[in-house]
Amino acid sequence: MKFSCIMTTFNDGELIRQSIASILNQSFEDFELIIVDDGSTQETKDILATFDDPRLQVLPQANDGLSGARNRGLQHVQGDYICFLDADDTRAPWSFAEAAGVIDATGAELILTRGAYSGERTELTPFFDEKHFDFITAEKVGSGSLPLSRRKAWAASLEPQSANKFVSRELVDRGHLRFPNDHFFEDILFHTMAVAWARSIEFVSSRHFTYFQRQIRPQLTASKGTIRFDVLGSVSVTLQIFENHPDFYNSEMRGALAISVLRLLRWCEEEIPAYHQLAYRTALKEVLRRVDPRFFIFDKKTPDPRGEREQLSRYAKEVMA
């Protein structure tokens, strides 16, 4: 079996139909779809029961959160490569076919793809890291090829979105890749360590998924409450684990990771209510003071397509002052 796609659901209701259909209608048919039902109410269970396809497996469980549900899915995969899709997003019908072609041609352990974004106006636009892929493509054309250390730096700079990657099961097993339970912003750790443990990486220019910012249900990206404090734990765990990996000494990758997490940390601080910001800043100071200071010394070759390096460096110094 070529692919295992893991989808988790918690009361997604009718939204899950189009997500499931986008997988079952793939032009490349050698796959399984594992749906972990994370304690949904009867409405979602009834919708899941309407699908009759031998490639689809539903794993019910008591509510354990997104990370716990994904980790359970990882315990049941049979495919050679693993991908993820949230239960309110979609995957392009040719996604598996193109990924299979890249795998057959290169044998890459980690494949990273562009995506599309549907926001408040419901129109489709490129996903947030479009500029990064443009720079990657230009650099590959200009140099003829990119060494693995440089590929890792660019990969670490991409948005840590679960749907933007195909990961070999061998890589998942070798790196013991899992999502941190009881924390939101869980994709940061999985993405970072997938890049760190990968022995080969390929980038695909076409858009394989569509992320929807839903208007009729709460989403973390739209929340302005204390749930954003979870980013502090996810970032802290990610940086501390990465410090003990040999790729910590890849200064370009280390800097790309630092830029990525500082951007996210600053965004969360800006989005929470003013009366929580002092508590957030105090906790953030402790997080940054506990990590190796070399994270905040940026190599001039560190990927920085948004031109944020100097600004985020000042932000880190301001937080730790």
C-alpha positions in Angstrom: 0.0 0.0 0.0 1.4 3.4 -1.0 -0.4 5.9 1.2 -2.1 6.2 4.5 -4.1 9.4 5.1 -5.0 10.2 8.7 -8.0 12.3 9.4 -9.4 13.1 12.8 -12.9 14.4 13.6 -14.6 15.9 16.6 -18.2 17.0 15.8 -17.4 18.2 12.3 -20.8 17.2 11.1 -21.6 17.8 7.4 -18.2 19.4 6.8 -16.5 16.1 6.9 -18.3 14.8 3.8 -16.3 16.9 1.3 -13.1 16.1 3.1 -13.7 12.4 2.9 -14.8 12.7 -0.7 -11.6 14.5 -1.6 -9.6 11.5 -0.5 -11.9 8.7 -1.8 -11.9 10.5 -5.2 -8.1 10.5 -5.7 -7.0 9.4 -9.1 -4.3 7.3 -7.5 -6.2 4.5 -5.7 -3.6 2.6 -3.7 -4.3 4.2 -0.3 -6.2 3.8 3.0 -8.1 6.6 4.8 -8.0 6.2 8.6 -10.5 8.4 10.4 -10.1 8.7 14.2 -13.5 9.7 15.7 -12.4 11.6 18.8 -15.6 11.3 20.8 -18.0 13.0 18.3 -21.7 13.2 18.9 -24.2 11.1 17.0 -24.6 13.4 14.1 -21.0 13.0 13.0 -21.1 9.2 13.7 -24.2 8.9 11.5 -22.5 10.7 8.6 -19.4 8.5 8.9 -21.7 5.4 8.8 -23.0 6.5 5.3 -19.6 5.8 3.7 -19.1 2.3 2.4 -15.6 2.0 1.0 -13.1 -0.7 1.9 -10.3 1.8 1.9 -11.9 3.7 4.8 -11.4 2.7 8.4 -13.1 4.5 11.3 -11.4 4.3 14.7 -13.7 5.5 17.5 -12.3 6.7 20.8 -13.2 8.8 23.9 -12.2 12.4 23.4 -8.5 12.8 23.8 -7.7 15.9 21.7 -6.3 16.3 18.2 -2.7 15.1 19.0 -3.9 12.0 20.7 -6.2 11.2 17.8 -3.5 11.6 15.2 -1.1 9.6 17.3 -3.6 6.8 17.5 -4.0 6.9 13.7 -0.2 6.6 13.4 -0.4 3.3 15.3 -2.7 1.8 12.6 -1.1 2.9 9.3 -0.3 0.3 6.7 1.0 2.5 3.9 4.5 3.3 2.9 3.9 7.0 3.2 1.7 9.0 5.6 -0.2 12.2 5.1 -2.8 14.2 7.1 -6.0 16.1 6.4 -8.2 18.0 8.8 -11.9 17.0 8.6 -12.9 20.4 7.3 -10.2 20.8 4.6 -9.8 19.1 1.2 -7.0 17.5 -0.9 -6.7 17.9 -4.7 -7.8 14.8 -6.6 -4.4 14.4 -8.2 -2.4 14.8 -5.0 -1.6 11.2 -4.4 -0.7 10.6 -8.0 1.8 13.4 -8.1 3.3 12.4 -4.8 3.6 8.8 -6.0 5.5 10.0 -9.0 7.9 12.1 -6.9 8.5 9.1 -4.6 9.1 6.7 -7.5 11.5 9.2 -9.2 13.5 10.3 -6.1 12.7 8.0 -3.2 12.4 11.1 -1.0 11.5 10.4 2.6 9.8 13.8 3.1 7.8 15.6 0.4 6.5 19.1 1.0 3.9 20.8 -1.1 2.2 24.2 -1.6 -1.4 24.7 -0.6 -4.4 27.0 -1.0 -6.3 29.1 1.5 -9.9 30.0 1.7 -10.5 32.9 4.1 -13.4 35.1 5.2 -14.3 36.0 1.6 -14.3 32.3 0.6 -12.1 33.0 -2.4 -9.0 30.8 -2.9 -5.6 32.3 -2.5 -2.1 30.8 -2.1 -1.3 29.4 1.4 0.8 31.5 3.7 4.2 30.2 2.6 3.8 30.7 -1.1 6.8 33.1 -1.2 9.0 30.5 0.4 8.2 28.0 -2.4 9.0 30.7 -5.0 12.4 31.3 -3.4 13.1 27.5 -3.2 12.2 27.1 -6.8 14.4 30.0 -7.9 17.3 28.7 -5.8 17.0 25.2 -7.2 17.0 26.5 -10.8 19.9 28.8 -10.1 22.2 26.3 -8.4 21.1 23.1 -10.2 20.6 21.3 -7.0 20.3 21.9 -3.3 22.3 20.0 -0.7 20.3 18.3 2.1 21.4 20.8 4.7 20.0 23.6 2.6 16.8 21.7 1.9 16.3 21.2 5.6 16.8 25.0 6.2 14.1 25.8 3.6 11.8 23.0 4.9 12.1 24.3 8.5 11.0 27.8 7.2 7.7 26.5 5.8 4.4 26.7 7.7 4.1 23.7 10.0 0.8 22.6 8.4 -0.1 19.0 8.8 -1.5 18.7 5.2 1.6 20.0 3.4 3.6 16.9 3.7 4.0 13.2 2.8 6.2 11.4 5.3 7.6 7.9 4.8 6.6 5.4 7.5 10.3 4.5 7.9 11.0 8.2 8.7 8.2 8.3 11.2 9.5 5.1 12.9 13.1 6.1 12.9 12.4 9.6 14.4 9.7 8.3 16.7 7.6 11.1 15.3 4.4 12.0 17.3 2.3 15.0 18.1 2.5 16.4 21.7 -0.6 15.5 23.5 -2.6 18.2 25.5 -1.0 21.0 23.5 -2.4 23.0 20.6 0.0 24.3 17.9 1.0 20.6 17.8 2.2 20.7 14.2 5.4 22.6 15.2 7.1 19.6 16.8 6.0 17.0 14.2 7.1 19.2 11.3 10.4 20.2 12.8 11.5 16.7 13.8 10.3 15.2 10.4 12.6 17.7 8.7 15.4 17.0 11.2 15.3 13.2 10.8 14.7 13.2 7.0 17.5 11.8 4.9 16.0 13.2 1.7 13.5 16.0 1.0 11.7 17.1 -2.1 9.6 20.2 -2.7 6.5 20.1 -5.0 5.3 23.4 -6.6 1.7 22.4 -7.2 -1.0 23.0 -4.5 -2.1 19.8 -2.9 -4.5 20.9 -0.2 -7.0 23.7 0.6 -7.2 25.0 4.2 -10.6 26.6 5.0 -11.0 29.3 7.6 -14.5 28.4 8.7 -17.1 31.0 9.6 -19.6 28.7 11.3 -17.4 26.9 13.8 -14.7 27.9 16.2 -11.1 27.4 15.1 -7.8 27.9 16.9 -6.6 30.4 14.3 -9.6 32.6 15.0 -9.4 32.3 18.7 -8.2 35.2 20.8 -8.4 33.5 24.2 -5.9 31.9 26.6 -5.8 28.8 24.3 -3.1 30.7 22.5 -0.9 30.2 25.6 -0.5 26.6 24.4 2.0 27.9 21.8 4.5 28.5 24.6 4.5 24.8 25.6 4.7 23.5 22.0 7.5 25.9 21.1 9.4 25.1 24.3 9.2 21.3 23.7 10.2 21.7 20.1 13.3 23.8 20.7 14.5 21.7 23.6 14.2 18.5 21.6 15.8 20.0 18.5 18.8 21.2 20.7 19.7 17.5 21.2 19.5 16.6 17.5 22.6 16.8 15.3 20.9 19.3 13.0 21.0 21.9 15.7 24.5 22.6 14.3 23.0 23.3 10.9 23.0 27.1 11.5 20.7 27.8 8.6 18.1 25.3 9.7 18.4 26.4 13.3 17.9 30.0 12.3 14.9 29.2 10.0 13.2 27.4 12.9 13.9 30.3 15.2 12.4 32.8 12.7 9.4 30.5 12.2 8.6 30.1 15.9 9.3 33.8 16.8 6.8 34.8 14.1 4.2 32.5 15.6 4.9 33.7 19.1 4.7 37.3 18.2 1.4 36.7 16.3 -0.1 35.0 19.3 0.9 37.8 21.6 -0.7 40.3 19.2 -4.0 38.4 19.0 -4.7 37.8 22.7 -6.6 40.4 24.7 -4.6 43.2 26.3 -5.3 42.0 29.8 -3.6 38.7 29.1 -0.5 40.1 27.4 1.6 40.7 30.5 1.1 37.1 31.6 1.9 35.9 28.1 5.1 38.1 27.9 6.3 36.9 31.3 5.8 33.2 30.4 7.4 33.8 27.0 10.5 35.4 28.6 11.0 32.2 30.6 10.6 30.0 27.6 13.2 31.9 25.5 15.7 32.2 28.4 15.7 28.4 28.8 16.7 27.6 25.2 20.2 27.8 23.7 21.0 31.4 22.8 22.5 30.2 19.5 18.9 30.0 18.3 18.9 33.8 18.0 22.2 34.2 16.2 21.1 34.2 12.5 23.4 33.0 9.7 23.2 35.4 6.7 22.2 32.4 4.6 19.2 31.6 6.8 16.0 31.5 4.6 14.2 34.8 5.2 11.9 35.4 2.2 9.6 37.7 4.2 12.5 39.9 5.3 11.7 39.4 9.0 15.0 38.3 10.4 16.1 41.7 11.9 12.6 42.5 13.2 12.2 39.2 14.9 15.7 39.3 16.3 14.8 42.6 18.0 11.6 41.1 19.2 13.5 38.2 20.9 15.9 40.7 22.5 13.0 42.8 23.8 11.3 39.8 25.3 14.4 38.6 27.1 15.5 42.1 28.3 
